[in-house]
Amino acid sequence: MLRVLAPLFKHIVVTPFESDRAVAPEELDTFIKAEFPKVKTSVAIDPTHALELAQAATPVDGLILTAGSFYLAGEMRKLAGGQASVAR
């Protein structure tokens, strides 16, 4: 999924999330920098920090996408105050 999505973004924020299948954010950061050098990356310490970084890097009319886990997406939606939109 990352190989498909990464080239579409200017900035990607990676964060740890409690899951047996999760990849360490530092590993994702290293991979993105090696494979997609034009994409800026940030490593967050937790999902709250990830949302703060994403909001700071996103223009008012921009889009923040959560990918990788439905559980993480649910957590991010809670942190965003339940705000979510679906592209059609």
C-alpha positions as a Python dict, from the first residue, in 0.01 Angstrom:
ca = {
    (1, 'M'): (0, 0, 0),
    (2, 'L'): (284, 240, 83),
    (3, 'R'): (443, 197, -261),
    (4, 'V'): (115, 302, -422),
    (5, 'L'): (28, 593, -191),
    (6, 'A'): (366, 751, -109),
    (7, 'P'): (431, 912, -448),
    (8, 'L'): (94, 1090, -424),
    (9, 'F'): (191, 1293, -116),
    (10, 'K'): (430, 1576, -38),
    (11, 'H'): (455, 1486, 331),
    (12, 'I'): (401, 1161, 520),
    (13, 'V'): (383, 1135, 899),
    (14, 'V'): (454, 792, 1049),
    (15, 'T'): (357, 695, 1402),
    (16, 'P'): (375, 394, 1631),
    (17, 'F'): (53, 206, 1700),
    (18, 'E'): (-9, -90, 1925),
    (19, 'S'): (-43, -390, 1695),
    (20, 'D'): (137, -721, 1656),
    (21, 'R'): (169, -648, 1283),
    (22, 'A'): (286, -287, 1310),
    (23, 'V'): (614, -181, 1152),
    (24, 'A'): (829, 54, 1360),
    (25, 'P'): (789, 414, 1244),
    (26, 'E'): (1166, 452, 1211),
    (27, 'E'): (1171, 162, 964),
    (28, 'L'): (891, 321, 760),
    (29, 'D'): (1072, 656, 767),
    (30, 'T'): (1393, 495, 639),
    (31, 'F'): (1204, 309, 365),
    (32, 'I'): (1017, 619, 247),
    (33, 'K'): (1335, 829, 239),
    (34, 'A'): (1516, 561, 35),
    (35, 'E'): (1233, 484, -208),
    (36, 'F'): (1070, 827, -238),
    (37, 'P'): (1335, 1095, -173),
    (38, 'K'): (1105, 1379, -285),
    (39, 'V'): (851, 1299, -11),
    (40, 'K'): (910, 1477, 321),
    (41, 'T'): (867, 1257, 627),
    (42, 'S'): (810, 1314, 997),
    (43, 'V'): (819, 1057, 1277),
    (44, 'A'): (561, 1112, 1549),
    (45, 'I'): (588, 974, 1902),
    (46, 'D'): (219, 871, 1911),
    (47, 'P'): (-106, 918, 1716),
    (48, 'T'): (-186, 1249, 1891),
    (49, 'H'): (153, 1388, 1789),
    (50, 'A'): (102, 1249, 1436),
    (51, 'L'): (-224, 1439, 1399),
    (52, 'E'): (-60, 1759, 1527),
    (53, 'L'): (225, 1722, 1275),
    (54, 'A'): (-16, 1644, 992),
    (55, 'Q'): (-238, 1941, 1074),
    (56, 'A'): (64, 2174, 1090),
    (57, 'A'): (186, 2053, 749),
    (58, 'T'): (-153, 2061, 575),
    (59, 'P'): (-302, 2371, 411),
    (60, 'V'): (-649, 2477, 526),
    (61, 'D'): (-807, 2320, 216),
    (62, 'G'): (-574, 2018, 227),
    (63, 'L'): (-641, 1653, 301),
    (64, 'I'): (-507, 1431, 579),
    (65, 'L'): (-522, 1060, 504),
    (66, 'T'): (-479, 787, 764),
    (67, 'A'): (-361, 457, 621),
    (68, 'G'): (-222, 130, 745),
    (69, 'S'): (-479, 12, 998),
    (70, 'F'): (-851, 47, 1057),
    (71, 'Y'): (-772, 66, 1429),
    (72, 'L'): (-534, 357, 1372),
    (73, 'A'): (-791, 526, 1146),
    (74, 'G'): (-1051, 493, 1424),
    (75, 'E'): (-809, 640, 1678),
    (76, 'M'): (-723, 930, 1448),
    (77, 'R'): (-1092, 999, 1387),
    (78, 'K'): (-1150, 1020, 1763),
    (79, 'L'): (-853, 1255, 1800),
    (80, 'A'): (-991, 1473, 1520),
    (81, 'G'): (-1316, 1512, 1711),
    (82, 'G'): (-1507, 1271, 1493),
    (83, 'Q'): (-1445, 1476, 1181),
    (84, 'A'): (-1401, 1259, 877),
    (85, 'S'): (-1485, 1286, 514),
    (86, 'V'): (-1506, 1026, 245),
    (87, 'A'): (-1392, 1095, -108),
    (88, 'R'): (-1629, 961, -370),
}
